[in-house]
Amino acid sequence: RRCCSPRSAVPKPACRAMELLASLRDEATASVGVAQSRIETARAMAIELIVGVSSRIHASLLAVRQVACRVVQPVTTCIAGACAAVVAAKLAALDRSVRARAAVLDVASQTKDAAVSVQAEVQAKGVKVWAHELADASKQRLGDNWAVARARTCEAKACGSFMAKELCTAAGELVSQKSFQATAASATVGAVTLAAG
């Protein structure tokens, strides 16, 4: 491609400039070709890297979900056990309350029956004799009935208190166990991870 032949009509400096431009154009074309080749190679590597990373992330998320499922199940089992204990304690306290109410109603019924019988005695014996007998009998019956009602009420109170303490102790033991704390912490981390995913 030399234009600087002896017969050429183009002056030598212009000829050299044209040769220089042609050379630069050839080098630029070669550089663009190399750059495009490198861009294509980089693009292919980036796509390969993105596919690899996304597959690893997907596999990691699946593993985290599996771990979270294994962690959540024992926590829910523990919580269900605690709920069952609460329901049992509530039912026991309700049962004791019903028994205490029945005892109080029984005492009231006995007191009413005593009052009816006293009225009949007053009419039969007279007020003065009846008053002395009534004072003695009333003291005896009230003392007996009061003792029975008090014992039943104390029993119901103690039983309810015992059940509440037992429930509190069971819940405290459950929460203080390292395995429960670890399970709860793992479940929380798993839930956060799943929420973020």
C-alpha positions in Angstrom: 0.0 0.0 0.0 2.8 2.4 -0.4 1.8 5.6 -2.0 5.3 6.9 -1.9 6.5 5.2 -5.0 8.8 7.1 -7.3 6.1 7.6 -9.8 3.4 8.8 -7.4 2.0 12.3 -7.7 1.6 12.6 -4.0 4.3 14.6 -2.3 6.5 12.7 0.1 5.4 14.3 3.4 1.7 13.8 2.5 2.5 10.3 1.5 4.1 9.6 4.8 1.2 11.1 6.7 -1.2 8.9 4.8 0.9 5.8 5.5 1.0 6.8 9.2 -2.8 7.3 9.2 -3.4 3.9 7.5 -1.0 2.3 10.1 -2.9 4.0 13.0 -6.2 2.9 11.5 -5.0 -0.7 11.2 -3.8 -0.6 14.8 -7.0 0.9 16.0 -9.0 -1.7 14.2 -6.9 -4.4 15.7 -7.2 -2.9 19.2 -11.0 -2.6 18.8 -11.1 -6.3 17.8 -9.0 -7.3 20.8 -11.1 -5.1 23.1 -14.3 -6.7 21.8 -12.8 -10.2 22.3 -11.8 -9.3 25.8 -15.3 -7.8 26.5 -17.0 -11.0 25.3 -14.6 -13.1 27.4 -15.3 -11.0 30.5 -19.0 -11.1 29.8 -19.0 -14.9 29.6 -16.9 -15.1 32.8 -19.3 -12.7 34.6 -22.4 -14.8 33.5 -20.6 -18.0 34.6 -19.8 -16.4 38.0 -23.3 -15.0 38.5 -24.8 -18.4 37.7 -22.4 -20.1 40.1 -23.0 -17.6 42.9 -26.8 -17.7 42.5 -26.8 -21.5 42.6 -24.7 -21.5 45.7 -27.0 -18.9 47.3 -30.0 -21.0 46.3 -28.5 -24.1 47.9 -27.6 -22.2 51.0 -31.2 -20.8 51.3 -32.5 -24.4 51.0 -30.2 -25.6 53.7 -31.2 -22.7 56.0 -34.9 -23.4 55.4 -34.3 -27.1 56.3 -32.5 -26.1 59.5 -35.2 -23.6 60.4 -37.9 -26.3 59.9 -35.9 -28.6 62.2 -35.5 -25.9 64.8 -39.1 -24.6 64.7 -40.7 -27.9 65.3 -39.1 -28.5 68.8 -39.9 -25.0 69.8 -43.6 -25.4 68.8 -43.6 -28.7 70.7 -42.3 -27.0 73.8 -44.8 -24.2 73.5 -47.6 -26.7 73.0 -46.5 -28.5 76.1 -46.5 -25.3 78.1 -49.9 -24.4 76.8 -51.2 -27.8 77.8 -49.8 -27.3 81.3 -51.5 -23.9 81.5 -54.9 -25.4 80.4 -54.5 -28.2 82.9 -53.7 -25.8 85.8 -56.6 -23.6 84.7 -59.0 -26.6 84.7 -57.7 -27.8 88.1 -58.2 -24.3 89.6 -61.7 -24.1 88.1 -62.5 -27.5 89.6 -61.3 -26.4 93.0 -63.3 -23.3 92.7 -66.5 -25.3 91.9 -65.8 -27.5 94.9 -65.3 -24.6 97.2 -68.6 -23.0 96.0 -70.4 -26.3 96.5 -68.9 -26.4 100.1 -70.1 -22.9 100.8 -73.6 -23.7 99.4 -73.7 -26.8 101.5 -72.8 -24.8 104.7 -75.5 -22.3 103.8 -78.1 -25.0 103.3 -77.2 -26.6 106.6 -77.5 -23.2 108.3 -80.9 -22.7 106.8 -82.1 -26.1 107.9 -80.8 -25.3 111.4 -82.7 -22.1 111.4 -86.0 -23.9 110.5 -85.5 -26.5 113.2 -84.7 -23.7 115.7 -87.9 -21.9 114.8 -89.9 -25.1 115.4 -88.1 -25.6 118.8 -88.8 -22.0 119.9 -92.5 -22.6 119.3 -92.5 -25.9 121.1 -90.2 -25.0 124.1 -90.6 -21.3 124.7 -88.3 -18.4 124.1 -86.2 -18.5 127.3 -85.4 -22.2 127.2 -84.9 -22.0 123.5 -82.5 -19.0 123.8 -80.2 -21.0 126.2 -80.3 -24.1 124.0 -79.9 -22.0 120.9 -76.8 -20.3 122.2 -75.2 -23.6 123.0 -76.3 -25.3 119.8 -75.5 -22.3 117.6 -72.0 -22.1 119.0 -71.4 -25.8 118.3 -72.9 -25.8 114.8 -71.3 -22.6 113.7 -67.9 -23.8 115.0 -68.3 -27.1 113.2 -69.6 -25.5 110.0 -67.0 -22.8 110.0 -64.2 -25.4 110.5 -65.5 -27.5 107.6 -65.9 -24.5 105.3 -62.5 -23.1 106.3 -60.8 -26.5 105.7 -62.4 -26.8 102.3 -61.5 -23.3 101.3 -58.0 -23.7 102.5 -57.7 -26.9 100.6 -59.0 -25.3 97.4 -56.7 -22.3 98.0 -53.7 -24.5 98.6 -54.4 -26.7 95.7 -54.9 -23.7 93.4 -51.7 -22.2 94.7 -49.9 -25.4 94.4 -51.0 -25.8 90.7 -50.0 -22.2 90.0 -46.6 -22.7 91.6 -46.1 -26.0 89.8 -47.0 -24.3 86.5 -44.6 -21.4 87.2 -41.9 -23.8 88.1 -42.4 -25.9 85.0 -42.4 -22.8 82.8 -39.3 -21.5 84.5 -37.5 -24.9 84.1 -38.5 -25.0 80.4 -37.3 -21.5 79.7 -34.1 -22.0 81.7 -33.0 -25.0 79.7 -30.1 -24.3 77.4 -31.7 -26.5 74.7 -34.9 -24.4 74.8 -32.9 -21.2 74.7 -30.8 -22.4 71.8 -33.8 -23.7 70.0 -35.6 -20.3 70.5 -32.5 -18.4 69.3 -32.1 -20.7 66.3 -35.8 -20.3 65.4 -35.5 -16.5 65.6 -32.4 -16.5 63.4 -34.1 -18.8 60.9 -37.2 -16.7 60.9 -35.2 -13.6 60.3 -33.3 -15.3 57.5 -36.5 -16.5 55.9 -38.0 -13.1 56.2 -34.9 -11.5 54.6 -34.8 -14.2 51.8 
